[in-house]
Amino acid sequence: MPTPTLLRRRHVSNSVVVEQSSIPSGYRRNSLLAWARDENGALDIRHALTTDTISDALMIDELVQLVNTGVLCGQEQFEAAAIGLILTCGDSPESCWQAFYRNSLAELESSRSPFAPIHRRALSLLQGSSVLEVGSCFGFFALRAAAAGFDVSACDISSGAVTLLGKAAGRMGLTVQTQVGNAVELPYPTDCTDTVTLIHLLEHLPDQVDVAINEALRVARRRVVIAVPFEEVPSPHFGHHQRLTSETLVTWAARADHRGARIFTDHGGWLVLQPPGA
């Protein structure tokens, strides 16, 4: 990969500086990234990622290596570094985000992303013609469901993520109804969609998991699909608060108001619930 000889873009947060530039002497290198501490103690990350190479899976893999070596600590630094890598890969924020979405979706569709089998399973579990993705984040699953012909809505607690998803859907010529919303108080009427998905969301909740599940059951007409990671230790850089197991899913199902539950393992844990009125 060619390394730019001149600084092209720079992104600064409270604790992380990310630059697309050549690698100065004295920087430690780890795969595609190099880093050092600046005079104020902030982490300074240099990279040569471009709009041809930036993607979700590649970015996460690179940043997790920094977490494992103790360079990045906590969710705030991890997210600051991630946004910095995206926004410095090209010449404008619009071109950066467009490339990030294009390359990340290509990874998923070609099964090069570790998340591809999770999306594949989730798509196979959708019932009916309409789906609401709760906790959509960047919205890759919502976009893939829309491309597959479903009537898709998506909500996330982050207004920035909701805006990015809406713009990405527009560029792709897809219809995704986006809305800012909290999983424990969904801004949707009862029985308004066939399937509700909570894909790798509940591990982010320190409490009120039961409330979020019953909210999904309230909104869904036919099915609620829940997927969670199984980790020995919750990943703080991803904002995970709980260590989840199959027994956890059994407990959640026992406390929820539903007509039937299916629990199984496939790249993590799955809980599929039938709403009480289905």
C-alpha positions as a Markdown table, in Angstrom:
| # | Residue | x | y | z |
|---|---|---|---|---|
| 1 | Met | 0.0 | 0.0 | 0.0 |
| 2 | Pro | 1.5 | 3.4 | -1.0 |
| 3 | Thr | 2.1 | 5.8 | 1.9 |
| 4 | Pro | 1.1 | 9.4 | 1.3 |
| 5 | Thr | 4.2 | 11.7 | 1.5 |
| 6 | Leu | 2.2 | 14.7 | 2.6 |
| 7 | Leu | -0.4 | 15.2 | 5.3 |
| 8 | Arg | -3.9 | 15.1 | 3.6 |
| 9 | Arg | -6.3 | 15.2 | 6.5 |
| 10 | Arg | -6.3 | 15.5 | 10.3 |
| 11 | His | -9.0 | 14.7 | 12.9 |
| 12 | Val | -8.7 | 15.7 | 16.5 |
| 13 | Ser | -10.8 | 14.6 | 19.5 |
| 14 | Asn | -10.3 | 15.2 | 23.2 |
| 15 | Ser | -7.8 | 12.4 | 23.6 |
| 16 | Val | -7.0 | 11.1 | 20.1 |
| 17 | Val | -5.4 | 12.7 | 17.1 |
| 18 | Val | -5.7 | 10.8 | 13.8 |
| 19 | Glu | -3.8 | 11.8 | 10.7 |
| 20 | Gln | -3.4 | 10.4 | 7.2 |
| 21 | Ser | 0.2 | 11.0 | 6.5 |
| 22 | Ser | 3.6 | 9.5 | 6.2 |
| 23 | Ile | 5.0 | 7.8 | 9.3 |
| 24 | Pro | 7.4 | 10.0 | 11.3 |
| 25 | Ser | 10.4 | 8.4 | 13.0 |
| 26 | Gly | 9.8 | 7.3 | 16.6 |
| 27 | Tyr | 6.3 | 6.0 | 15.9 |
| 28 | Arg | 5.5 | 2.4 | 16.8 |
| 29 | Arg | 3.8 | 0.4 | 14.1 |
| 30 | Asn | 1.2 | -2.3 | 14.2 |
| 31 | Ser | 0.0 | -3.6 | 10.9 |
| 32 | Leu | -1.6 | -0.6 | 9.1 |
| 33 | Leu | -1.4 | 1.9 | 11.9 |
| 34 | Ala | 1.4 | 3.7 | 13.7 |
| 35 | Trp | 1.1 | 5.7 | 16.9 |
| 36 | Ala | 2.9 | 7.9 | 19.5 |
| 37 | Arg | 2.0 | 10.3 | 22.2 |
| 38 | Asp | 2.1 | 14.0 | 21.4 |
| 39 | Glu | 3.4 | 16.7 | 23.8 |
| 40 | Asn | 0.1 | 16.9 | 25.5 |
| 41 | Gly | -0.2 | 13.2 | 26.1 |
| 42 | Ala | -2.9 | 12.7 | 23.5 |
| 43 | Leu | -2.6 | 9.5 | 21.3 |
| 44 | Asp | -1.4 | 10.4 | 17.8 |
| 45 | Ile | -2.4 | 7.8 | 15.2 |
| 46 | Arg | -1.0 | 7.8 | 11.7 |
| 47 | His | -2.3 | 5.7 | 8.8 |
| 48 | Ala | -2.4 | 5.3 | 5.0 |
| 49 | Leu | -6.0 | 4.2 | 4.7 |
| 50 | Thr | -7.8 | 5.6 | 1.7 |
| 51 | Thr | -11.3 | 5.6 | 0.2 |
| 52 | Asp | -10.4 | 2.4 | -1.6 |
| 53 | Thr | -9.5 | 0.6 | 1.6 |
| 54 | Ile | -11.5 | 2.0 | 4.5 |
| 55 | Ser | -14.1 | -0.4 | 5.8 |
| 56 | Asp | -15.8 | -1.4 | 9.1 |
| 57 | Ala | -14.2 | -4.8 | 9.5 |
| 58 | Leu | -10.7 | -3.6 | 8.6 |
| 59 | Met | -11.0 | -0.6 | 10.8 |
| 60 | Ile | -12.2 | -2.6 | 13.8 |
| 61 | Asp | -9.5 | -5.2 | 13.4 |
| 62 | Glu | -6.8 | -2.5 | 13.3 |
| 63 | Leu | -8.2 | -0.7 | 16.4 |
| 64 | Val | -8.7 | -3.9 | 18.4 |
| 65 | Gln | -5.0 | -4.6 | 17.9 |
| 66 | Leu | -4.3 | -1.2 | 19.6 |
| 67 | Val | -6.7 | -2.2 | 22.4 |
| 68 | Asn | -4.9 | -5.5 | 22.9 |
| 69 | Thr | -1.6 | -3.8 | 23.2 |
| 70 | Gly | -2.9 | -1.2 | 25.7 |
| 71 | Val | -2.7 | 1.8 | 23.3 |
| 72 | Leu | -6.4 | 2.5 | 23.2 |
| 73 | Cys | -8.4 | 2.4 | 26.4 |
| 74 | Gly | -12.2 | 2.5 | 26.8 |
| 75 | Gln | -15.1 | 3.2 | 24.5 |
| 76 | Glu | -14.6 | 6.9 | 24.1 |
| 77 | Gln | -11.0 | 6.5 | 22.8 |
| 78 | Phe | -12.0 | 3.6 | 20.6 |
| 79 | Glu | -14.9 | 5.5 | 19.0 |
| 80 | Ala | -12.8 | 8.7 | 18.6 |
| 81 | Ala | -10.1 | 6.7 | 16.8 |
| 82 | Ala | -12.7 | 5.0 | 14.6 |
| 83 | Ile | -14.3 | 8.2 | 13.5 |
| 84 | Gly | -10.9 | 9.7 | 12.9 |
| 85 | Leu | -9.9 | 6.9 | 10.6 |
| 86 | Ile | -13.1 | 7.3 | 8.6 |
| 87 | Leu | -12.9 | 11.1 | 8.3 |
| 88 | Thr | -9.3 | 11.2 | 7.3 |
| 89 | Cys | -9.3 | 8.5 | 4.5 |
| 90 | Gly | -10.4 | 11.0 | 1.8 |
| 91 | Asp | -10.7 | 14.6 | 0.8 |
| 92 | Ser | -14.1 | 15.4 | 2.3 |
| 93 | Pro | -16.5 | 14.0 | 4.9 |
| 94 | Glu | -19.0 | 13.0 | 2.2 |
| 95 | Ser | -16.5 | 11.1 | 0.2 |
| 96 | Cys | -15.1 | 9.4 | 3.3 |
| 97 | Trp | -18.6 | 8.2 | 4.6 |
| 98 | Gln | -19.6 | 7.1 | 1.1 |
| 99 | Ala | -16.5 | 5.0 | 0.8 |
| 100 | Phe | -16.9 | 3.6 | 4.3 |
| 101 | Tyr | -20.5 | 2.4 | 3.5 |
| 102 | Arg | -19.6 | 1.1 | 0.0 |
| 103 | Asn | -16.6 | -0.9 | 1.2 |
| 104 | Ser | -18.3 | -2.2 | 4.4 |
| 105 | Leu | -21.4 | -3.4 | 2.6 |
| 106 | Ala | -19.1 | -5.1 | 0.0 |
| 107 | Glu | -17.3 | -6.9 | 2.8 |
| 108 | Leu | -20.6 | -8.2 | 4.2 |
| 109 | Glu | -22.0 | -9.3 | 0.9 |
| 110 | Ser | -18.8 | -11.2 | 0.0 |
| 111 | Ser | -18.6 | -12.8 | 3.5 |
| 112 | Arg | -15.2 | -11.1 | 4.2 |
| 113 | Ser | -16.6 | -9.5 | 7.3 |
| 114 | Pro | -16.8 | -11.4 | 10.5 |
| 115 | Phe | -20.3 | -10.1 | 10.9 |
| 116 | Ala | -21.5 | -11.6 | 7.6 |
| 117 | Pro | -22.8 | -14.9 | 9.0 |
| 118 | Ile | -24.7 | -12.9 | 11.7 |
| 119 | His | -26.4 | -10.8 | 9.0 |
| 120 | Arg | -27.1 | -13.9 | 7.0 |
| 121 | Arg | -28.8 | -15.7 | 9.9 |
| 122 | Ala | -30.8 | -12.6 | 10.9 |
| 123 | Leu | -32.1 | -12.1 | 7.3 |
| 124 | Ser | -33.2 | -15.7 | 7.3 |
| 125 | Leu | -35.2 | -15.2 | 10.5 |
| 126 | Leu | -37.2 | -12.2 | 9.3 |
| 127 | Gln | -41.0 | -12.9 | 9.0 |
| 128 | Gly | -43.5 | -10.9 | 7.0 |
| 129 | Ser | -42.7 | -8.0 | 4.8 |
| 130 | Ser | -41.7 | -5.2 | 7.3 |
| 131 | Val | -38.9 | -5.0 | 9.7 |
| 132 | Leu | -37.7 | -2.6 | 12.4 |
| 133 | Glu | -34.0 | -2.6 | 13.4 |
| 134 | Val | -33.6 | -1.3 | 16.9 |
| 135 | Gly | -30.1 | 0.0 | 17.7 |
| 136 | Ser | -29.2 | 0.3 | 14.0 |
| 137 | Cys | -25.9 | 2.1 | 14.5 |
| 138 | Phe | -24.4 | 2.6 | 11.0 |
| 139 | Gly | -27.4 | 0.7 | 9.6 |
| 140 | Phe | -25.7 | -2.0 | 7.5 |
| 141 | Phe | -28.3 | -4.6 | 8.4 |
| 142 | Ala | -31.2 | -2.2 | 7.7 |
| 143 | Leu | -29.7 | -1.4 | 4.2 |
| 144 | Arg | -29.2 | -5.1 | 3.4 |
| 145 | Ala | -32.8 | -5.9 | 4.5 |
| 146 | Ala | -34.1 | -3.0 | 2.3 |
| 147 | Ala | -32.0 | -4.3 | -0.6 |
| 148 | Ala | -33.6 | -7.7 | -0.1 |
| 149 | Gly | -37.1 | -6.2 | -0.6 |
| 150 | Phe | -38.3 | -5.6 | 3.0 |
| 151 | Asp | -40.1 | -2.5 | 4.1 |
| 152 | Val | -37.5 | -1.3 | 6.6 |
| 153 | Ser | -37.5 | 1.1 | 9.6 |
| 154 | Ala | -34.5 | 1.7 | 11.8 |
| 155 | Cys | -33.9 | 3.6 | 15.0 |
| 156 | Asp | -30.9 | 4.4 | 17.1 |
| 157 | Ile | -30.3 | 6.5 | 20.2 |
| 158 | Ser | -27.5 | 8.4 | 18.3 |
| 159 | Ser | -28.9 | 11.1 | 16.0 |
| 160 | Gly | -25.6 | 11.2 | 14.1 |
| 161 | Ala | -25.9 | 7.5 | 13.3 |
| 162 | Val | -29.5 | 8.0 | 12.2 |
| 163 | Thr | -28.5 | 10.8 | 9.9 |
| 164 | Leu | -25.6 | 8.8 | 8.3 |
| 165 | Leu | -28.0 | 5.9 | 7.6 |
| 166 | Gly | -30.6 | 8.1 | 6.0 |
| 167 | Lys | -28.0 | 9.6 | 3.7 |
| 168 | Ala | -26.5 | 6.2 | 2.8 |
| 169 | Ala | -30.0 | 4.9 | 2.0 |
| 170 | Gly | -30.6 | 7.9 | -0.3 |
| 171 | Arg | -27.3 | 7.4 | -2.1 |
| 172 | Met | -28.2 | 3.7 | -2.7 |
| 173 | Gly | -31.7 | 4.4 | -3.8 |
| 174 | Leu | -33.2 | 2.5 | -0.9 |
| 175 | Thr | -36.0 | 3.4 | 1.4 |
| 176 | Val | -35.3 | 3.1 | 5.1 |
| 177 | Gln | -37.5 | 5.0 | 7.5 |
| 178 | Thr | -35.1 | 6.4 | 10.2 |
| 179 | Gln | -35.9 | 7.8 | 13.6 |
| 180 | Val | -34.0 | 8.6 | 16.8 |
| 181 | Gly | -35.3 | 6.3 | 19.5 |
| 182 | Asn | -34.4 | 4.5 | 22.7 |
| 183 | Ala | -34.8 | 0.7 | 22.9 |
| 184 | Val | -36.5 | 1.0 | 26.3 |
| 185 | Glu | -39.1 | 3.5 | 25.0 |
| 186 | Leu | -39.6 | 2.9 | 21.3 |
| 187 | Pro | -41.3 | 5.7 | 19.4 |
| 188 | Tyr | -43.6 | 3.3 | 17.5 |
| 189 | Pro | -47.2 | 2.2 | 18.0 |
| 190 | Thr | -48.1 | -1.3 | 19.1 |
| 191 | Asp | -48.1 | -4.0 | 16.4 |
| 192 | Cys | -46.7 | -1.7 | 13.8 |
| 193 | Thr | -44.2 | -4.0 | 12.0 |
| 194 | Asp | -43.9 | -7.7 | 11.3 |
| 195 | Thr | -40.4 | -8.3 | 12.7 |
| 196 | Val | -38.3 | -6.4 | 15.2 |
| 197 | Thr | -34.5 | -7.1 | 15.4 |
| 198 | Leu | -32.1 | -6.3 | 18.2 |
| 199 | Ile | -28.8 | -7.4 | 16.7 |
| 200 | His | -25.9 | -7.0 | 19.1 |
| 201 | Leu | -27.7 | -4.4 | 21.1 |
| 202 | Leu | -28.6 | -5.7 | 24.5 |
| 203 | Glu | -25.0 | -6.3 | 25.6 |
| 204 | His | -24.7 | -2.5 | 25.5 |
| 205 | Leu | -27.5 | -2.0 | 28.1 |
| 206 | Pro | -26.2 | -1.9 | 31.7 |
| 207 | Asp | -29.8 | -2.5 | 32.9 |
| 208 | Gln | -33.4 | -2.4 | 31.6 |
| 209 | Val | -32.9 | -5.4 | 29.2 |
| 210 | Asp | -36.3 | -6.8 | 30.1 |
| 211 | Val | -37.9 | -3.4 | 29.3 |
| 212 | Ala | -36.2 | -3.4 | 25.8 |
| 213 | Ile | -37.3 | -6.9 | 25.0 |
| 214 | Asn | -40.9 | -6.2 | 26.0 |
| 215 | Glu | -40.9 | -3.0 | 24.0 |
| 216 | Ala | -39.8 | -5.0 | 21.0 |
| 217 | Leu | -42.6 | -7.5 | 21.7 |
| 218 | Arg | -45.1 | -4.7 | 21.9 |
| 219 | Val | -44.1 | -3.3 | 18.5 |
| 220 | Ala | -43.8 | -6.6 | 16.6 |
| 221 | Arg | -46.7 | -8.4 | 15.1 |
| 222 | Arg | -45.0 | -11.7 | 14.3 |
| 223 | Arg | -41.5 | -12.1 | 15.6 |
| 224 | Val | -38.6 | -10.5 | 17.6 |
| 225 | Val | -35.1 | -11.5 | 16.7 |
| 226 | Ile | -32.3 | -11.0 | 19.3 |
| 227 | Ala | -28.6 | -11.7 | 18.6 |
| 228 | Val | -25.8 | -11.3 | 21.2 |
| 229 | Pro | -22.1 | -12.0 | 21.3 |
| 230 | Phe | -20.7 | -14.6 | 23.7 |
| 231 | Glu | -17.6 | -13.2 | 25.3 |
| 232 | Glu | -15.5 | -14.4 | 28.2 |
| 233 | Val | -15.1 | -10.8 | 29.2 |
| 234 | Pro | -17.3 | -8.0 | 27.9 |
| 235 | Ser | -15.5 | -5.7 | 25.6 |
| 236 | Pro | -15.4 | -2.2 | 27.2 |
| 237 | His | -14.1 | -0.6 | 24.0 |
| 238 | Phe | -17.3 | -1.7 | 22.3 |
| 239 | Gly | -19.4 | -0.5 | 25.2 |
| 240 | His | -20.4 | -4.0 | 26.3 |
| 241 | His | -21.7 | -4.2 | 29.9 |
| 242 | Gln | -22.6 | -7.8 | 30.2 |
| 243 | Arg | -21.1 | -11.3 | 29.9 |
| 244 | Leu | -23.9 | -13.2 | 28.1 |
| 245 | Thr | -24.4 | -17.0 | 27.8 |
| 246 | Ser | -27.2 | -19.3 | 26.7 |
| 247 | Glu | -28.4 | -19.3 | 30.3 |
| 248 | Thr | -28.8 | -15.6 | 30.1 |
| 249 | Leu | -31.1 | -16.0 | 27.0 |
| 250 | Val | -33.1 | -18.6 | 28.9 |
| 251 | Thr | -33.5 | -16.1 | 31.8 |
| 252 | Trp | -34.5 | -13.3 | 29.4 |
| 253 | Ala | -37.1 | -15.5 | 27.7 |
| 254 | Ala | -38.6 | -16.6 | 31.1 |
| 255 | Arg | -39.2 | -13.0 | 32.1 |
| 256 | Ala | -40.6 | -11.8 | 28.8 |
| 257 | Asp | -44.3 | -11.8 | 27.7 |
| 258 | His | -44.4 | -14.0 | 24.7 |
| 259 | Arg | -46.1 | -17.0 | 23.1 |
| 260 | Gly | -43.0 | -19.0 | 22.3 |
| 261 | Ala | -39.2 | -18.8 | 22.3 |
| 262 | Arg | -36.3 | -20.4 | 20.4 |
| 263 | Ile | -32.7 | -20.3 | 21.6 |
| 264 | Phe | -29.7 | -21.4 | 19.6 |
| 265 | Thr | -26.1 | -20.7 | 19.0 |
| 266 | Asp | -24.6 | -19.4 | 15.6 |
| 267 | His | -21.7 | -17.0 | 15.9 |
| 268 | Gly | -23.0 | -16.0 | 19.3 |
| 269 | Gly | -26.4 | -16.5 | 20.9 |
| 270 | Trp | -29.9 | -16.1 | 19.4 |
| 271 | Leu | -33.3 | -15.6 | 21.1 |
| 272 | Val | -36.3 | -15.6 | 18.7 |
| 273 | Leu | -39.6 | -14.7 | 20.4 |
| 274 | Gln | -43.2 | -14.8 | 19.2 |
| 275 | Pro | -45.3 | -11.8 | 20.4 |
| 276 | Pro | -48.2 | -12.7 | 22.7 |
| 277 | Gly | -50.8 | -11.6 | 20.0 |
| 278 | Ala | -49.2 | -13.4 | 17.1 |
